[in-house]
Amino acid sequence: MSTIDQAAPAADTTKRVPGHVIYRRVLAERTSYALAAAGMAVGPQLDDSAWSYLASGGIGLGTLAWLYAKTKDPDQSLGALTRAQRAIPFLTAAGTYVANLITPGFNWWEVVAPTAWASLMGWMAPLTRSASLVLELTEHQAQEGPARELTYTEYLAAKWQQATGDGTRLVSITPFRADRPDFEAVVVAQAGRAVPTFTEVQLAAAFDFPVGTVRIRPIQGSGPGRMRVVARPTSEDTEAVAEGIRGLWETAVAAPGKAAPGVDLIDWRSEPHRIVLLVASPPGKEIHLPHKAICSAFGIDDPSRLVIETDGIRQGVVSVYKTNPLMKVRKATVEDLTMDSKGRVTIGVCHDGKPARMRLWDPGQGALRGITAGVTGAGKSVLQNLILAAEKRSGVVSWVGDVQGGMSLPEAEGRVDWFAKGPVETLLMLTAAHAVMKYRERLSNEMGRGDFALNRPWPLINITLDEINRLLSHPDEAMRKATAYLIADIQKTGRKVGIGIRLAVQSLHLKDLGDDDAIRQQGKVGALFLMRTASSSTKEMGLDGIAPAGFQMENIPARIYENGQIEALFSGKDDEDGESTAGMAYMFLDGRAKFMRTFFAEKVDGVYPDLIALYGEDPPTGLTEGEAKAAQAGATIYGVRHTNPYADCDTLAQAFSDAPGSTPAAGAPAPDADGADGDEAPAAFEAPFGIPFGDGGPEIGEEPGLQDQILDLLADGPKSLKQLREALPSFQPSSVSNACTQLKAKGLAKSLKRGHWQLTDS
């Protein structure tokens, strides 16, 4: 083949064929030589008639005559050489056959000669060589061959030239990735001509790519003589996807009468599992992107696959995911829960993969407020534990009120400075916190300080109240009013003295916050987490002023499915086959709503071992000595906070009554005569167990005759607290409870069990 190639400049008669074609032709030629050799050895022994001489001699003479005729034309030198090469097998075969015919009898060389001829012709393969076949380029040769002569871009240019001829050239070839065949290039036509129109089949055939993966697109600013080729056989054609999305948006979303009429698609980008759309309403119109309607337009039955964020004016970002982006979330680390210089810790992951950060405090504003809303199983406990573990590691004083009797946050018990169980202990903890707040306010005024500075001189105190709706809707009116007053006052004034407060409730409906909108409005100022709730109405949730304008929250389902809920229902999958959405939430911070999920934690035997480990072994940070002493009656409460006397609430009540002089534990200032103080303590308010709430209130004691009447009733035998209250309808229920406590302190009565009383000498 080398001789033919060297002569090629005179006239290019080469033919490019795949390597397997050349291999098959050589194999066929060599096989025919082997069969001919067998005939040359056996034929003369079987038939030496005149016809044999005429046939073999005719083949030889005919070949010579044909070759002589070709040599008479001087311009056919290349053709004569090629034909001489093709004549060699026929001339030598005819000569060998005739020699065998004319030799009498059988001689050994009559077998050797045909065998030698077949071996020589097989090695030379003159017929195949004379066909001027050239090995066709392959991608493997262009990219990976050990002695490759062409780069991949040269290979692509040669493929295009081979497929389309000289009418166009492929230039500016740019592979997208070195390990993939995907590329883009520019097709340039001859001067003065346009690039021909190619079908998808022709384009795919040019590079041997799947049909539909090669497209031609116009080049902005260029004429029809230059076009752009985009080939993506192994990756997604983002432009094609975007064109489909654009068309879908314009017809199913932005068209009149559709989901968001008039909202234009401004720009887009594609990621491996996400398409991000930048949209905007017409000038002068406020953006409105209805979540359910857009889900329907895109054929999405899992609302968590579509995330909408807006600037509250006229622009928004719509993220469309192939599957829920928060299906799997990693576990938290100590680094995540270590507070940075801005007071932030990381508690989870946002839908776009960014860390979900919240502030434990704000260096510019002080302590923060917040509310977490979600039904049972929504993930409130994991979120609260992550925050509490972060506070412990960051030197924050954590006080936790678990109104559910310690069942909501058992991991925090013994790992925070104060863990109050049940409504009574939680109310007492709030009373002590209020006393500490007033102490800090007084010293801050004396020092001329206007804002809180971390650990100068006091640590940050954050109060977490879980299931606080149980206390804010408590049947005892006095406890309910006391709780509402204490929470509201700490929310309003605790910020500047470093006392923050967070509430965890079932929902943001007023009924879950004691019908106190002031508590809801103050709580929304800080970090607001809205998890799966019993309602998805943002209007009822009171998100006005918090959620961006035009924001519409869709309730998070209890479970999500990789292929969608409808497909799961249709295929009859069990409900447990889905992935729980515990920990998914809308986090409202700085006027933005972020869809996120808390870090994963696995529950074992009713607790979260991973979260317990994150608390660490160091003791929790507590109050300074001055704060504990200055709280007066609160100091006594603070001193017994770890005894957990949940089963006998009278122990904490006695702590109040044993305080020197029965000084108020929560020194709320008395309101001015004109009510200028704003939040007055309720007129009929009684602090827990008869302790006065605020200066100038009634001293510890009983209403006239109440204790005597209780003693008379107990003289007839033990009575439950309920029976005593029913027998004394003219007194407040809390007054009856307080009087029983005072009788126990005097040694006149004792409690058989919780809520049951009898005379001491009975």
C-alpha positions in Angstrom: 0.0 0.0 0.0 3.0 2.4 0.6 3.9 2.4 -3.1 0.4 3.5 -4.1 0.3 6.2 -1.4 3.6 7.6 -2.5 2.2 8.0 -6.0 -1.0 9.6 -4.8 -0.2 13.2 -5.6 -0.7 12.6 -9.3 -4.4 11.6 -8.8 -6.1 11.0 -5.5 -7.9 7.7 -6.0 -7.8 6.7 -2.4 -10.9 5.4 -0.7 -11.5 5.9 3.0 -13.2 2.8 4.6 -13.4 1.5 8.1 -10.6 -0.8 9.3 -13.0 -3.8 9.6 -13.8 -3.5 5.9 -10.1 -3.6 4.9 -9.7 -6.6 7.2 -12.5 -8.5 5.6 -11.3 -7.8 2.1 -7.8 -9.1 2.8 -9.2 -12.1 4.6 -11.4 -12.9 1.5 -8.5 -12.5 -0.9 -6.2 -14.7 1.1 -8.9 -17.4 1.4 -9.4 -17.4 -2.4 -5.6 -17.9 -2.8 -5.7 -20.9 -0.6 -8.6 -22.4 -2.5 -6.9 -21.7 -5.8 -3.7 -23.3 -4.6 -5.6 -26.5 -3.8 -7.1 -26.5 -7.2 -3.7 -25.9 -8.9 -2.2 -29.0 -7.0 -5.2 -31.4 -7.6 -6.6 -30.3 -11.0 -3.7 -31.3 -13.2 -3.7 -34.8 -11.7 -7.4 -35.3 -12.5 -7.7 -33.6 -15.9 -5.0 -33.0 -18.5 -7.2 -32.6 -21.5 -6.9 -29.9 -24.1 -9.6 -27.9 -22.4 -7.4 -27.6 -19.3 -4.5 -26.3 -21.5 -6.8 -23.9 -23.3 -8.4 -22.5 -20.0 -5.1 -22.0 -18.1 -3.2 -20.7 -21.2 -6.1 -18.5 -22.1 -6.2 -16.8 -18.7 -2.5 -16.1 -18.9 -2.5 -14.8 -22.4 -5.7 -12.8 -21.9 -4.1 -11.1 -18.8 -0.9 -10.2 -20.8 -3.0 -8.8 -23.6 -5.1 -6.6 -21.2 -1.9 -5.4 -19.5 -0.2 -4.6 -22.8 -3.1 -2.5 -23.9 -2.9 -0.4 -20.8 0.8 0.4 -21.3 0.3 1.9 -24.7 -1.1 5.2 -23.2 1.8 7.3 -21.7 -0.6 9.3 -19.4 -1.7 6.1 -17.7 1.5 5.3 -15.9 -0.2 5.2 -12.5 -3.0 3.1 -14.0 -0.5 0.7 -15.7 1.3 0.1 -12.4 -1.9 -0.6 -10.6 -3.1 -3.0 -13.3 0.3 -4.8 -13.3 -0.1 -5.3 -9.6 -3.6 -6.7 -10.1 -2.3 -9.0 -13.0 0.4 -10.7 -10.9 -1.9 -13.3 -9.2 -3.5 -14.3 -12.5 -0.3 -14.6 -14.5 1.6 -16.6 -11.8 -1.4 -18.8 -11.1 -1.8 -19.6 -14.9 1.9 -20.3 -15.3 2.0 -22.7 -12.3 -1.1 -24.6 -13.5 0.3 -25.0 -17.0 3.7 -26.3 -15.6 1.8 -28.9 -13.6 -0.1 -30.0 -16.7 2.9 -30.5 -18.9 4.9 -32.5 -16.3 4.2 -36.2 -16.7 3.2 -38.1 -13.6 3.2 -36.7 -10.1 6.2 -34.8 -8.6 6.6 -33.4 -5.1 7.1 -29.8 -6.4 3.6 -29.9 -7.9 2.3 -29.5 -4.4 5.0 -27.2 -3.1 4.7 -24.7 -5.9 1.0 -24.0 -5.4 1.6 -23.7 -1.7 4.4 -21.3 -2.1 2.3 -19.3 -4.6 -0.6 -19.1 -2.1 1.7 -17.9 0.7 3.4 -15.3 -1.4 0.1 -13.9 -2.8 -1.5 -14.0 0.7 1.4 -11.9 2.1 1.3 -9.4 -0.8 -2.6 -9.2 -1.1 -2.0 -7.4 -4.4 -5.7 -7.0 -5.3 -6.6 -5.3 -2.0 -3.5 -3.1 -2.1 -4.1 -2.0 -5.6 -7.6 -0.7 -4.6 -5.9 2.3 -2.8 -7.9 1.8 0.4 -7.1 4.2 3.2 -8.1 3.5 6.8 -11.0 5.8 7.9 -10.4 8.0 10.9 -11.9 6.9 14.2 -12.3 8.8 17.4 -10.1 6.3 19.2 -7.3 6.9 16.8 -7.7 10.6 17.0 -7.8 10.8 20.8 -6.2 7.7 22.3 -3.9 6.1 19.7 -0.4 5.6 21.0 1.0 7.2 17.8 -1.9 9.5 16.9 -1.2 12.0 14.1 -4.5 14.0 14.5 -5.9 15.8 17.5 -9.6 15.4 18.3 -10.4 18.8 16.7 -8.6 17.8 13.5 -10.4 14.5 13.5 -13.8 16.3 13.8 -12.8 18.7 11.0 -11.9 15.7 8.8 -15.1 13.9 9.6 -17.1 17.0 8.6 -15.1 17.4 5.4 -15.6 13.8 4.5 -19.3 13.9 5.1 -20.2 17.3 3.4 -17.5 17.8 0.8 -15.8 21.1 0.0 -18.8 23.4 0.3 -18.2 24.1 4.0 -15.5 24.0 6.6 -15.7 23.2 10.3 -13.6 25.7 12.3 -13.2 27.1 15.9 -13.9 23.6 17.3 -14.1 23.7 21.1 -14.7 20.5 23.1 -16.8 21.0 26.3 -14.8 18.6 28.3 -11.6 16.7 27.6 -13.1 13.3 28.6 -16.2 13.6 26.5 -16.9 13.9 22.7 -19.3 16.9 23.2 -18.2 20.0 21.4 -19.2 23.2 19.6 -17.8 24.7 16.4 -18.5 27.1 13.6 -19.5 26.0 10.1 -18.2 28.4 7.4 -19.5 28.3 3.9 -17.7 29.4 0.7 -17.5 33.1 0.1 -20.8 34.5 -1.0 -22.7 31.4 -0.1 -25.0 30.4 2.8 -24.5 27.3 4.9 -26.7 24.6 3.5 -29.7 23.4 5.5 -28.8 20.0 7.1 -31.3 17.7 8.7 -30.8 16.2 12.1 -30.1 12.8 10.5 -27.4 14.3 8.3 -25.8 16.2 11.2 -25.8 13.1 13.4 -24.4 10.9 10.6 -21.5 13.3 9.9 -20.0 12.5 13.4 -21.7 9.2 14.0 -23.6 10.6 17.0 -27.2 9.8 18.0 -29.9 11.5 16.0 -31.0 14.7 17.8 -27.8 15.4 19.6 -26.2 17.6 16.9 -27.9 21.0 16.1 -27.1 24.0 14.0 -27.9 27.4 15.4 -27.4 31.0 14.0 -24.6 33.1 15.4 -25.6 36.4 16.7 -24.2 39.2 14.6 -23.2 36.9 11.7 -24.9 36.2 8.4 -26.1 32.9 6.9 -22.5 32.1 5.8 -21.5 31.2 9.3 -23.5 28.9 11.7 -22.8 27.4 15.1 -22.8 23.6 15.5 -23.5 22.2 19.0 -23.0 18.5 19.5 -23.9 16.9 22.9 -24.1 13.1 22.5 -23.3 12.5 26.2 -24.7 15.6 28.0 -27.9 17.5 28.1 -28.4 20.2 25.5 -29.1 23.0 27.9 -30.1 25.4 25.2 -32.7 22.9 23.8 -34.0 22.4 27.3 -34.2 26.1 27.9 -35.9 26.6 24.6 -38.5 24.1 25.7 -38.8 25.8 29.1 -39.2 29.2 27.5 -41.9 28.0 25.2 -43.7 26.3 28.1 -43.4 29.4 30.3 -44.8 31.6 27.6 -47.7 29.4 26.7 -48.6 27.8 30.1 -47.5 30.5 32.6 -47.2 34.0 31.1 -50.0 33.8 28.6 -53.3 35.6 29.4 -55.5 33.6 31.7 -52.7 31.3 32.7 -50.8 30.9 36.0 -48.9 34.2 36.0 -50.1 36.4 33.1 -47.6 38.9 31.9 -44.6 37.6 33.9 -41.7 37.4 31.5 -38.9 34.9 31.4 -35.8 37.2 31.5 -32.9 34.7 31.7 -32.2 31.1 32.7 -29.4 28.7 33.6 -29.2 25.0 33.8 -27.5 22.9 36.5 -27.1 19.1 36.7 -30.4 18.7 38.7 -31.9 22.2 38.5 -33.2 24.8 36.1 -33.1 28.3 37.4 -35.4 30.9 35.8 -35.2 34.6 36.3 -38.6 36.2 35.8 -40.1 39.7 36.1 -43.5 41.2 36.0 -44.2 44.2 33.7 -43.1 47.6 34.9 -45.6 49.0 37.4 -47.0 45.6 38.3 -46.2 43.8 41.5 -44.9 40.2 40.9 -47.3 37.4 41.8 -46.2 33.8 41.3 -48.9 31.3 42.4 -47.0 28.2 43.5 -49.7 25.6 42.8 -50.7 27.0 39.4 -47.0 27.0 38.3 -46.6 23.5 39.5 -49.6 22.5 37.4 -48.2 24.3 34.4 -44.9 22.4 34.7 -46.6 19.1 35.4 -45.1 18.8 38.9 -47.1 16.9 41.5 -44.5 17.3 44.3 -44.6 21.0 45.3 -41.2 20.8 47.0 -39.6 20.4 43.6 -40.6 24.0 42.7 -39.1 26.8 44.8 -40.1 30.4 44.3 -38.2 33.4 45.7 -39.0 37.1 44.9 -37.6 40.5 45.8 -41.1 41.5 46.8 -41.3 44.1 43.9 -41.2 42.8 40.4 -38.5 40.1 40.0 -38.3 36.5 41.1 -36.3 33.4 40.8 -38.0 30.1 40.1 -36.0 26.9 40.7 -37.3 23.7 39.1 -35.7 20.5 40.4 -35.7 17.0 38.9 -36.3 15.5 42.4 -36.8 17.1 45.8 -33.4 18.8 46.5 -33.6 18.1 50.2 -34.3 14.3 50.0 -31.1 13.5 51.7 -29.2 15.8 54.1 -26.0 15.0 56.0 -25.5 15.1 59.8 -24.3 18.2 61.6 -20.7 18.6 62.8 -19.2 20.6 65.6 -17.9 23.1 63.1 -21.4 23.7 61.9 -22.6 24.6 65.4 -19.7 26.9 66.3 -20.8 30.5 66.3 -18.8 32.9 64.0 -18.0 36.5 64.6 -21.4 37.6 63.2 -23.3 35.4 65.7 -24.2 32.8 63.1 -24.3 29.0 63.2 -25.2 26.5 60.4 -28.3 24.3 61.2 -29.0 22.8 57.8 -28.9 23.1 54.0 -30.9 25.4 51.8 -32.6 24.0 48.6 -29.9 25.4 46.4 -27.1 23.7 48.4 -26.0 26.7 50.4 -25.7 26.4 54.2 -28.8 27.4 56.2 -27.5 29.8 58.8 -29.2 31.6 61.6 -28.1 34.0 64.3 -27.8 33.2 68.0 -27.5 36.9 68.5 -26.9 40.0 66.4 -23.8 42.1 67.2 -25.7 45.2 66.0 -29.0 44.5 67.6 -28.4 42.3 70.6 -30.4 39.2 71.6 -33.0 37.9 69.2 -36.5 36.6 69.2 -38.0 33.9 67.1 -40.8 31.4 66.6 -40.7 27.8 65.2 -44.1 26.5 64.1 -44.8 22.9 63.1 -47.0 20.0 63.9 -45.9 16.9 65.7 -43.3 15.1 63.6 -42.4 18.1 61.6 -38.9 18.3 63.0 -39.1 21.0 65.7 -37.2 18.9 68.3 -34.2 18.4 66.0 -34.1 22.0 65.1 -34.3 23.1 68.8 -31.6 20.6 69.8 -29.3 21.8 67.1 -29.7 25.4 68.3 -29.3 24.5 71.9 -26.1 22.4 71.2 -24.8 25.4 69.3 -25.5 27.7 72.2 -23.8 25.4 74.7 -20.7 25.3 72.5 -20.8 29.0 72.0 -21.0 30.0 75.7 -24.6 31.0 75.7 -26.8 30.5 78.8 -29.6 28.3 77.6 -32.9 28.1 79.6 -35.4 25.6 78.2 -39.0 25.4 79.2 -40.5 22.1 78.0 -44.2 22.5 78.8 -44.9 18.9 77.7 -43.2 17.7 80.9 -39.7 17.1 79.4 -41.0 14.8 76.6 -40.3 17.2 73.7 -36.6 17.9 74.3 -35.3 15.1 76.6 -31.8 15.4 75.0 -31.4 18.9 76.5 -32.0 17.8 80.1 -28.8 18.1 82.1 -27.0 19.8 79.1 -28.4 23.3 79.4 -28.3 25.7 82.4 -32.0 25.3 83.2 -34.4 22.7 82.0 -37.9 23.4 83.3 -40.5 20.6 83.0 -44.2 21.3 82.7 -46.2 24.5 82.9 -45.5 25.4 86.5 -41.7 25.1 86.3 -41.7 26.9 83.0 -43.6 29.8 84.5 -41.2 30.0 87.4 -38.3 30.0 85.0 -39.9 32.9 83.1 -40.3 34.7 86.4 -36.6 34.4 87.3 -35.7 35.4 83.7 -37.7 38.5 84.1 -36.0 39.3 87.4 -32.5 38.9 85.7 -33.7 41.2 82.9 -34.7 43.9 85.3 -31.4 43.6 87.1 -29.4 44.0 83.9 -31.6 46.9 82.9 -30.8 48.7 86.2 -27.1 48.1 86.0 -27.0 49.1 82.3 -28.7 52.4 83.1 -26.1 53.0 85.9 -23.2 52.2 83.5 -24.7 54.4 80.8 -24.9 51.5 78.3 -27.5 51.4 75.6 -26.8 48.0 74.0 -25.7 44.6 75.0 -22.1 43.5 74.5 -21.4 39.7 74.5 -19.7 38.6 77.8 -19.1 42.3 78.8 -20.1 41.8 81.6 -22.9 39.2 81.1 -23.3 36.2 78.9 -26.0 36.0 76.3 -29.2 34.3 77.7 -31.5 32.6 75.2 -34.8 31.1 76.5 -36.4 28.3 74.5 -40.1 27.6 75.2 -41.3 24.4 73.6 -45.0 23.6 73.2 -45.6 27.0 74.8 -49.1 27.0 73.4 -50.0 24.6 76.3 -49.2 27.3 78.8 -50.6 30.3 76.8 -53.9 28.4 76.6 -53.8 27.0 80.1 -57.2 26.7 81.8 -55.9 28.6 84.9 -56.5 32.2 83.9 -53.8 33.6 86.3 -51.1 31.3 84.8 -52.2 32.1 81.3 -52.0 35.9 81.9 -48.7 35.7 83.7 -47.1 33.7 80.9 -48.4 36.1 78.2 -47.2 39.1 80.2 -43.7 37.7 80.9 -43.1 36.6 77.3 -44.3 39.8 75.8 -42.2 41.9 78.2 -39.0 39.9 77.6 -39.6 40.0 73.9 -40.0 43.8 74.0 -37.1 44.8 76.3 -34.8 41.8 76.6 -32.9 42.5 73.4 -30.8 45.3 74.7 -29.7 43.4 77.8 -28.8 40.2 76.1 -31.9 38.1 76.8 -33.5 36.4 73.8 -36.6 34.2 73.7 -37.7 31.6 71.1 -41.1 30.0 71.0 -42.0 26.6 69.5 -45.7 26.1 68.7 -48.0 24.0 66.6 -48.8 26.8 64.2 -48.7 30.6 64.0 -52.5 30.8 64.4 -53.4 33.1 67.3 -55.2 30.3 69.1 -51.8 28.6 69.5 -50.3 31.8 71.0 -53.0 32.6 73.6 -54.9 34.9 71.2 -52.0 37.4 71.8 -51.0 39.0 68.5 -48.4 41.0 70.2 -46.4 37.8 71.0 -46.7 36.7 67.4 -45.6 40.0 66.0 -42.6 40.3 68.3 -41.6 36.7 67.7 -41.6 37.2 63.9 -39.0 39.9 64.2 -36.2 37.3 64.6 -35.8 34.0 63.0 -39.1 32.4 61.9 -39.2 28.7 61.0 -42.4 27.5 59.4 -42.3 23.7 59.1 -45.2 21.4 58.2 -48.3 22.7 59.8 -52.0 21.9 59.8 -52.7 24.8 57.5 -51.0 26.4 54.5 -52.8 29.8 54.6 -50.2 32.5 55.0 -53.0 35.0 55.8 -54.1 33.0 58.8 -50.4 32.5 59.8 -50.0 36.2 60.0 -46.9 36.4 57.7 -47.6 39.9 56.6 -44.5 42.0 57.0 -42.3 38.9 57.2 -42.8 37.0 53.9 -41.8 38.8 50.7 -44.6 40.4 48.8 -46.2 37.9 46.4 -44.9 35.0 48.4 -47.2 32.0 48.6 -46.3 29.2 50.9 -47.5 25.7 50.1 -47.7 23.3 53.1 -45.0 20.8 53.2 -46.4 17.2 52.8 -45.7 14.6 55.4 -43.8 12.4 52.9 -42.3 12.9 49.5 -41.6 10.3 46.8 -38.7 10.2 44.3 -41.1 9.9 41.3 -43.9 11.9 42.8 -46.9 11.2 45.0 -49.3 10.5 42.2 -47.0 7.9 40.7 -46.7 6.3 44.1 -50.5 6.2 44.5 -51.0 4.8 41.1 -48.4 2.0 41.6 -49.9 1.2 45.0 -46.8 1.8 47.0 -47.2 1.8 50.8 -47.2 5.2 52.6 -44.0 4.2 54.4 -42.2 3.9 51.1 -41.9 7.7 50.9 -39.2 9.9 52.5 -40.3 11.8 55.7 -40.1 15.6 55.3 -39.2 16.1 59.0 -36.8 19.1 59.2 -38.0 20.8 56.0 -39.0 24.4 56.7 -39.4 27.8 55.3 -36.9 30.0 57.1 -37.8 33.7 57.1 -34.7 36.0 57.6 -34.0 39.5 56.5 -37.1 39.7 54.4 -36.4 36.5 52.5 -38.1 33.1 52.6 -35.6 30.3 52.2 -36.7 26.7 51.7 -34.3 24.5 53.8 -33.9 21.4 55.8 -32.2 20.8 59.1 -29.3 18.4 59.4 -30.2 14.8 59.7 -30.5 13.1 63.1 -31.5 9.5 63.8 -33.7 8.7 66.7 -32.8 5.6 68.8 -35.0 4.5 71.7 -36.8 7.8 71.8 -33.8 10.1 71.8 -31.2 11.4 69.3 -27.7 10.1 70.2 -26.1 12.2 67.5 -27.5 15.4 68.9 -26.5 14.5 72.5 -23.0 14.0 71.3 -23.0 17.5 69.7 -23.7 19.1 73.1 -20.3 18.1 74.3 -19.1 17.1 77.8 -18.3 20.6 79.1 -20.7 22.0 81.7 -23.2 24.6 80.4 -22.6 28.3 80.9 -24.7 29.8 83.8 -25.5 33.1 85.3 -22.9 35.3 86.9 -22.8 35.4 90.7 -24.2 39.0 90.7 -27.1 38.1 88.6 -28.0 35.1 90.8 -27.8 37.1 94.0 -29.6 40.1 92.5 -32.6 38.0 91.4 -33.5 37.7 95.2 -36.4 35.3 95.3 -35.4 34.2 91.8 -32.1 33.2 93.3 -33.8 30.6 95.4 -35.6 29.3 92.3 -32.4 29.3 90.3 -30.6 27.4 93.0 -33.0 24.5 92.9 -33.5 24.4 89.1 -31.7 21.1 88.8 -33.8 19.2 91.3 -36.6 18.9 88.8 -39.5 18.9 91.4 -42.1 18.4 88.6 -44.1 15.8 90.6 -44.4 18.2 93.5 -44.9 21.8 92.4 -45.2 22.9 96.0 -41.4 22.5 96.4 -40.9 25.4 94.0 -43.7 27.3 95.6 -42.0 27.0 99.0 -38.8 28.3 97.4 -40.7 31.5 96.8 -42.2 31.7 100.2 -38.8 31.0 101.8 -37.2 33.9 100.1 -36.1 36.7 102.6 -39.0 39.1 103.0 -40.9 37.3 100.2 -39.4 39.9 97.8 -41.0 39.7 94.4 -39.3 37.3 92.0 -40.3 39.2 88.9 -39.9 42.9 89.5 -42.0 44.3 86.8 -42.2 48.1 87.2 -45.6 49.4 88.2 -47.3 51.2 85.3 -47.5 55.0 85.4 -50.8 56.6 86.4 -51.4 57.5 82.8 -50.5 54.1 81.5 -47.4 55.3 79.7 -45.5 52.2 80.5 -47.5 50.4 77.8 -47.8 46.8 78.9 -49.5 46.8 82.2 -49.7 43.6 84.3 -53.3 42.3 84.3 -55.4 43.9 87.0 -56.6 40.5 88.2 -53.1 39.0 87.8 -51.6 36.9 90.5 -48.1 35.5 90.1 -47.6 31.8 90.8 -48.3 30.7 94.3 -49.3 34.2 95.5 -46.0 35.9 94.8 -46.7 39.6 93.9 -45.9 40.5 90.3 -44.3 43.9 90.4 -43.6 46.5 93.0 -46.5 47.7 95.1 -48.6 44.5 94.6 -50.1 42.5 97.4 -47.8 40.7 99.7 -47.8 36.9 100.1 -50.9 36.0 102.0 -54.4 34.8 101.7 -57.7 36.5 101.1 -59.5 37.1 104.3 -61.0 33.9 105.8 -59.8 31.7 102.9 -57.4 29.6 105.0 -59.9 29.1 107.8 -62.6 27.9 105.3 -60.1 25.5 103.8 -59.3 24.1 107.3 -63.0 23.7 108.0 -63.4 21.7 104.8 -60.4 19.5 105.5 -61.7 18.7 108.9 -64.3 16.5 107.2 -61.6 14.5 105.6 -59.0 14.7 102.7 -60.1 16.8 99.8 -58.8 17.2 96.2 -57.9 20.7 95.0 -60.8 20.4 92.6 -63.2 19.7 95.5 -61.9 22.7 97.5 -62.3 25.1 94.5 -65.8 23.9 93.9 -66.7 24.4 97.6 -65.2 28.0 97.5 -66.6 29.5 94.2 -66.2 33.0 95.4 -62.4 32.8 95.4 -60.1 32.6 92.4 -58.8 29.0 91.7 -55.3 30.2 92.0 -56.0 31.7 95.4 -57.2 28.4 96.7 -54.0 26.8 95.5 -51.9 29.5 97.1 -53.8 29.2 100.4 -53.2 25.5 100.5 -49.5 26.1 100.0 -49.4 28.6 102.9 -51.2 26.1 105.2 -48.5 23.6 104.4 -45.8 26.1 105.1 -47.4 26.8 108.5 -47.6 23.1 109.3 -51.4 23.0 109.3 -52.0 21.0 106.1 -50.1 18.5 104.0 -50.5 17.0 100.6 -51.2 13.3 100.2 -50.4 13.3 96.6 -50.4 15.9 93.9 -53.7 17.9 94.1 -55.0 16.2 97.3 -54.8 17.8 100.8 -55.6 16.9 104.4 -55.0 18.3 107.8 -51.5 17.6 109.3 -52.9 15.9 112.4 -55.3 13.7 110.6 
